[in-house]
Each structure stands twice: as structure tokens, then as C-alpha cells.
């Protein structure tokens, strides 16, 4: 049946022009869509870090106003003690097995037993050795120097030393996003210390939580590590947050309180 007189039909050329225009519009809109998606993922990540830090604070209320322990607590005192189980790793608990995290950690009950809180939405799960992405269990770490630190003995701000320059007045990073290389190579634990670097998965920066549960963007440029951060210890002396061991043992529970 022929089309009625006066009815308009797309020619092949016109259809190709429309398709080309739609492709151009899609290419223009795609970066904006990706930016919006990353913004949403960063908001989710910030919420995770805030929830974790809130869990830390509630934990401290139940345990002498002290922050939870980390992996080096297990190394320093590998003997299991049910009476002091709360002192063990916030991710692994008294175990030393990667597969125990985060469900076996001391903080898990304080975040409503939600494993999703420990994962950054911007990171896909990648195999060990890839140097990028997530290990699939956790994407956050806590300062090893503050294992068992009393809340009242932690100053609000720290300083970041970058070569000869100093950036002062920064909130002390308690819970941080770490660089993916730390998670997927040799450091499958949640202690932020030594040469560990902050993550840069959110448009070149990571996020971290301060002692008041506020969340901040990382000011750490490439090449820095926890050794570049300093905070005032209870004695008033400036102590590096990169101190992850004290010879001959690793940082013990409550080490910060004696500095």
C-alpha cells in the first residue's frame, strides 16, 4: 500500500543525519554523566568513612575511651585472649587471616554488620598484584600509630611536611582511603603506617575521617606517605604518624598515650 499523499517519510540520508546528531549529543553528555556518577560514588565513600569513624567513637565509649587496635596488635601479641579481644584488629579481630575481614573485626558490629561500609564504590575488585582497584573486602585503613589511643589524647589537627614546606592545621587522618597498590601487593592489612599512601580514586584525591567523624579530602600530593604526617602527642612533642613499629616490636596497644 502506498503512503497517503502529504505524509512525510525519513529518507536514508535524513536518518543517518539524525543518528549522527544523537551520537554527537551522547559524546557531549557522556563526560557529564561520568562526572555525575563519580560524584555519587564519592558521596557514598564519604558516608562510609563517616560511618566507620562513628563506629570507632562508639567502640571507644564501650572500651575506656580508646580507639580500636589494628593488625600490628596481632603481630605484637599473637596469643589469643578472650578477655582482651576488643584490643585486636578492627578488620580481622584476633585472627591473622585476610579472609576474616571485615566480619571478624572489632568494628563490624558497630556499623550494623554491613560489609558494604568497608568498600569504596569507585573501586572495582582486581586480582592481587595488579596494583589498582580493590581487594574486594575493604578499601580503608586506620593509623597504626593510634592503636588503642585515648580519644582525649588525640589533638584535632596535624601538619603535613612536603619537602621544606609545611601545611599546618589539617585534621589528623584517623581512617583513610589507601592507595590501591597497598591493598593488592604486600600490605593486605588495615594499618595506615610506614610508606602507605592515601588513595587518589576520586578525581586524583582520596577521603579521610578526623577524630570528630568529619570527612575531608586528601591534601597529600603524590610521593607522600604517612611519614610526612605529624601530630602532637600527649607530651606536646610532634610525632610522625608513620611510626608503625617500635623496636624490637610493632606498635603495641596504647603506644600513643605514652608519647
N, C-alpha and C positions, 0 to 999 in steps of 0.2 A: 504494500500500500504506500503510495507516495505521500510525502508530508503535505499538510494543508498549505495553501498559499499564504504567504505572510509570516509563516513560522520560521524562526531563526535557528540555525544549526551551527555548532562549532566546526570549523574546518580543522584539518590536521595541524596546520601552522598555528592557528589560534590556540589549540590545545597545548601545543608544545611551548608556546609563549607563556601560558598560564602556569604550566609545570615549572618552567624556568623561574618565573617570578616567585612561586612558592618555595623553590629551592633557595633562592636568594634571601627571602624572608627568614627561612629556617636557619640559614647560616648566620644571619644577623642576630637572631633571637637565641641561638644555642649558647653563646658565651654568657648571656644574661641569665639563662636558665641554669647553667652550671654554677654560676656565681651564687644564685639564689639557693641552690641545693647545698653548696658548701657552707653558706651562711647558716642554713638549717642544721647541718651536721655539726658545725662549731657550737651552736647554741646547745645541742644535745650533749656535746662533750663538756661544755662548761657546767651544765646541770649535773653531769656525772661526777665531776671533780668536786662540785659543791656538796653533793650528797655524800661522797666519801669523806670529805673533811668534817661534815656534820656528824657522820658516824664515828670519826675519830674523837670528836669532842664528847659525844655521848658515852663512848667507851671510857674516856678519861674520867668522867663523872662516876663511873662504876669501879674504877681502879686507881684510886689515890691521886686523881687529877694528873695522870701521866699518859703520854702518848703510847700507842701500842709498839710492840717490838717488830724487828724485821729479820731478814734472812741471816744476818751475822749473829743474831742471838742464838740461832740453832747451831751455828758453827762453834761459837764461843762456849756453849754449854749444851752439848748434844744429848745429854741424859734427859729422859722424859720425866717430868714431874707434874702429876695431875693438879697438885696444889698451886703450881705456878704456870699453868697452861696459858693464862692470859698474857704472859710475858713473851710468848713465842710470835712467830711471824704473822703479820697482818694478812698475808696472802696464803701461806702454806700451813699455818698453825705449827704444831710440833713436828710435823713431817718435813722431810727434805726432798720430797718428790714434786716435780713440776706438775704432775697430774693432780695433785691435791688442791691446786689453786683454781679459783678463789674460794671454792666452797669450804675448804678446810681451814681457812684463815680466821683469825680472831675477829675481824671486822664484818665478815659476811652476815651474821645475824643483825648487825646494826644498820644494814642497808636493805632490810626486808628480804634477805636471802635472794637478792637479784643479781645474777651473774652478768646481766647486761650492763649494769652500772660500771663494771670494770673494763668495758670495751669502748674505744673511740669509733664513732660512726664513719669517720673519714678514712679508716684503715681497713683494707681487705686482708684476709688471712693469707699468709705467704709461707713457703717452706723455710725451714732453718737454713741459714747460710745465704739467703737471698739479700739480706741487708736492707730490706724495705718491708713495709706492711706490719701486720700484727701476728703474734704467735697464737692467736685465737682464744686466749684465756684472759689476758689482762694487758692493758696499754699504759698503766700508770705506776708510779713508784713513789716512795716516801724517803725523805732524807735519812740516811743511815746515821748521821751524827746526832739525830734527835730521838734515837731509840730509847723509849722509856723516859723521855724528858718531861719534867713537870711543866704544866701549862704556864704557871706563874713565872717561870724562869726563862721563858722564851720572849725575847724582845719582838716588837711589832715589825721593825724594819731591818733590812740588811744593806750591804753595799756590794756592788759588782765591780771587780777590778779588771779592766781591759787594757793590758799593756801598762803604760804610765798613767792612763786615765782612770777615773773613778766615777761610778754612777751611784749616788747615795740615795737613801730614802725609799728604797724598793722594799715591798713586803717580802718577808722571809718565805721562800718556797718550801712548803711542807709536803704537799702532794703535787707531783709534776707529771706531765707527759714526757716520756723519754724518746730520744731518737730511736727509730726503728732498728738501727744496727745493733743497739744494745740488747734488744729483745730477741733477735734472730741469729746471733752469733754465739757468744760465750756467756752472756750475762742474763740467763733465764731466771732472774730473781727480781723482787720488787724493792731493792735498796738503791736509792739515788746517791751515789758517792763515787769517789775515785775519779776516773776520767769520763764518767757518764755525762752525756749532753742532753739538753732538753729537745723535745720534738719540734718539727717545723712543718707539720702536716696541714696547718690552717693558713694557707697563703704565706708560707715562709716563717710561721711562728707557731709556738705551742701555747698551752694554757697551764696555769698552776694555781693552787689554792693556798691562801695565807692562813694564819692561826685563827682569824676571826671568821673563817669559811668564805671570805670574799674571793673572787676568782679574777685572775689577771692574765694579760698576755705576756709572753716571754720577751724579756728585753735582752736576752742572751744572743749575741752575734755568733756566726759560725766560728769554730775553733775554741770556744769557751767550754768549760766544764764546771762541775761542782767545786773544783779547786779555786775557781775565780770568784766564788761567793764567800762573803764573810759576814758573821753576825756577832753581836756582843753576847758573850757567855755570862752566866750569873756573877762572875768576878768582875765583870766590866771589860775584860780583855776581848779583843777581836779574834775570833776563832774561825778557821775555814770550815765550810760545810762539806769540803771534800775529804775530811778526815774519816775514812771508813775503817781504819784499823789502828789499834794502839799496840805496839809490840810488847810482848810476843803474841798477843791475842787480838781478835777483832773487837770492835766497839761493843762493850757489854751494855746490858740494860742499865739505864740511868747514868751513862757516862757524861752526858751533857750537864747534869746537875752538879757535877764536881769541878767543872771547868771555871 
